[in-house]
């Protein structure tokens, strides 16, 4: 998607989420900029969101990510994100 990505992985208990995200952002930024994949210098936004998934939800999350392009033709990332926050009582309303 042009405005976000999903990374779905099993977290090594010896690593923190912050360490993994730092590695993903650093490596991908370096690759994009070294290979001039976009006209401007690429940089990730400062923040990120991380969620855990129970074993019973793995397949559903995997399918969602696999089909997100089609999914986002029905609602934008922002609409979906706002609904997610509201559903789990995380919104500022």
trRosetta pair geometry for C-beta under 8 A, 3 or more apart (Angstrom, degrees):
i j d omega theta_ij theta_ji phi_ij phi_ji
1 4 5.3 -3 84 58 124 69
1 5 6.9 -175 45 -82 87 46
1 68 6.3 -75 -45 128 117 122
1 69 6.9 -169 -76 -92 79 67
1 72 6.1 92 -112 -10 125 170
1 77 6.6 117 158 -61 153 129
3 77 5.8 -151 83 29 117 151
4 77 5.4 143 16 -145 134 157
6 65 4.6 -134 93 -120 144 109
6 68 6.7 158 2 -48 133 158
7 24 6.3 -41 -86 -132 163 163
8 53 7.9 0 -144 7 98 149
8 61 6.2 155 -122 133 134 113
8 62 6.4 167 135 -94 166 67
8 65 5.7 -119 -24 -25 134 165
9 20 7.3 -159 77 -176 142 146
11 15 6.5 -134 -174 76 83 98
11 17 6.6 -42 -121 -81 141 74
11 20 6.7 -106 -125 -29 90 156
12 15 4.5 62 72 13 100 108
12 20 8.0 150 30 -75 92 120
15 19 4.9 -126 -167 77 90 130
15 20 5.5 88 144 -52 130 95
16 19 4.6 103 55 1 79 100
16 20 7.2 -149 93 -2 45 84
17 20 5.8 -58 -151 39 35 110
17 21 6.1 31 155 -16 70 109
17 50 4.8 38 -170 -132 149 173
18 21 5.9 -57 -143 41 28 108
18 22 6.1 34 156 -23 64 108
19 22 5.7 -55 -148 34 27 114
19 23 6.5 26 154 -18 62 106
20 23 5.8 -57 -153 36 31 111
20 24 6.3 29 152 -18 66 106
21 24 5.6 -53 -143 38 34 111
21 25 6.0 28 160 -14 68 108
21 48 5.2 -160 -150 44 147 164
21 50 7.3 -104 -55 -66 131 122
22 25 6.1 -58 -142 42 25 106
22 26 5.9 21 161 -16 63 115
23 26 5.9 -58 -138 41 24 108
23 27 5.9 18 167 -13 64 113
24 27 6.3 -61 -141 41 21 104
24 28 6.0 9 166 -9 61 117
25 28 6.2 -64 -140 43 22 103
25 29 6.0 23 163 -20 63 113
25 44 4.5 -80 -144 13 113 156
25 48 8.0 -127 -56 -56 128 136
26 29 6.0 -58 -144 36 23 109
26 30 6.3 22 159 -18 62 110
27 30 5.8 -58 -149 37 28 111
27 31 6.3 26 155 -18 64 109
28 31 5.6 -53 -145 37 33 112
28 32 6.2 33 157 -19 66 107
28 44 7.8 72 80 -53 113 119
29 32 5.9 -57 -146 38 28 109
29 33 6.1 16 161 -9 65 113
29 42 5.6 -162 -139 104 71 99
29 43 6.2 39 -132 -112 128 46
29 44 6.2 -97 -68 -15 117 94
30 33 6.2 -65 -145 44 24 103
30 34 5.8 22 161 -18 65 115
31 34 6.0 -57 -137 39 24 108
31 35 6.1 -2 169 4 61 116
31 37 7.8 24 127 -13 75 133
32 35 6.6 -77 -147 50 19 94
32 37 4.7 -83 -151 39 70 123
32 38 6.5 6 175 10 109 100
32 42 4.3 -23 111 40 135 157
33 36 7.4 27 -172 -74 33 42
33 37 7.9 -66 -54 24 22 87
33 41 6.0 24 -115 -146 115 72
33 42 5.5 -141 -60 37 85 94
37 42 7.4 1 64 -33 99 142
38 42 5.6 101 43 -64 127 106
45 48 7.9 148 83 -64 94 64
53 57 4.6 -127 -171 89 93 115
53 58 5.9 121 128 -83 125 57
53 61 5.1 -55 -123 -20 154 157
54 57 4.9 85 57 9 76 104
54 58 7.8 -108 98 -34 44 76
55 58 6.0 -24 -160 -18 38 116
57 60 5.2 -64 -161 46 63 114
57 61 5.6 59 145 -22 90 106
58 61 6.1 -63 -149 39 26 107
58 62 6.1 27 156 -20 65 110
59 62 5.6 -55 -146 37 30 114
59 63 6.3 29 157 -17 65 107
60 63 5.9 -56 -148 38 28 109
60 64 6.4 33 152 -23 63 106
61 64 5.5 -51 -148 32 33 115
61 65 6.5 30 156 -16 65 104
62 65 6.0 -58 -151 37 29 107
62 66 6.2 29 153 -20 64 110
63 66 5.5 -54 -143 38 32 114
63 67 6.1 1 165 7 67 113
64 67 6.5 -80 -146 53 21 89
64 68 6.4 52 153 -72 63 85
64 71 6.8 28 -159 -51 71 163
65 68 5.7 -17 -147 -30 32 117
67 70 5.0 -45 -178 45 86 113
67 71 5.6 96 121 -30 85 101
68 71 5.0 -56 -139 40 38 118
68 72 5.9 33 164 -19 73 106
69 72 6.2 -58 -147 37 24 105
69 73 7.4 35 148 -30 56 96
70 73 5.9 -45 -163 13 38 114
70 74 8.0 28 147 -12 60 99
71 74 6.3 -65 -174 31 41 107
71 75 7.7 -39 156 45 73 81
72 75 6.9 -83 -136 74 45 49
72 76 6.7 47 -161 -128 88 31
72 77 6.3 -4 -124 -54 121 73
72 80 7.7 -80 -104 -14 77 140
75 79 4.4 -113 179 88 103 132
75 80 5.3 125 111 -54 118 90
75 83 8.0 8 153 -3 155 140
76 79 4.6 100 54 6 80 100
76 80 6.9 -149 93 -1 43 88
77 80 5.8 -62 -149 42 30 109
77 81 5.9 32 155 -23 68 110
78 81 5.6 -53 -140 37 29 112
78 82 6.3 31 158 -19 64 105
79 82 5.9 -56 -149 35 27 110
79 83 6.5 26 153 -17 62 108
80 83 5.7 -56 -150 37 32 112
80 84 6.3 36 151 -23 65 105
81 84 5.5 -52 -149 33 32 115
81 85 6.5 32 154 -18 64 104
82 85 5.8 -53 -149 35 31 111
82 86 6.4 29 153 -17 64 108
82 91 7.0 53 -160 -103 67 125
83 86 5.7 -57 -147 39 31 111
83 87 6.1 36 154 -25 66 108
84 87 5.7 -53 -145 33 28 114
84 88 6.5 -2 165 7 63 110
84 90 7.7 -18 123 48 73 123
85 88 6.6 -76 -148 51 24 90
85 90 4.3 -102 -152 80 73 95
85 91 4.2 104 130 -67 110 80
86 89 7.6 30 -174 -73 29 29
86 90 7.8 -84 -44 49 19 67
86 91 4.9 8 -79 -18 62 137
86 93 7.4 18 -108 23 93 131
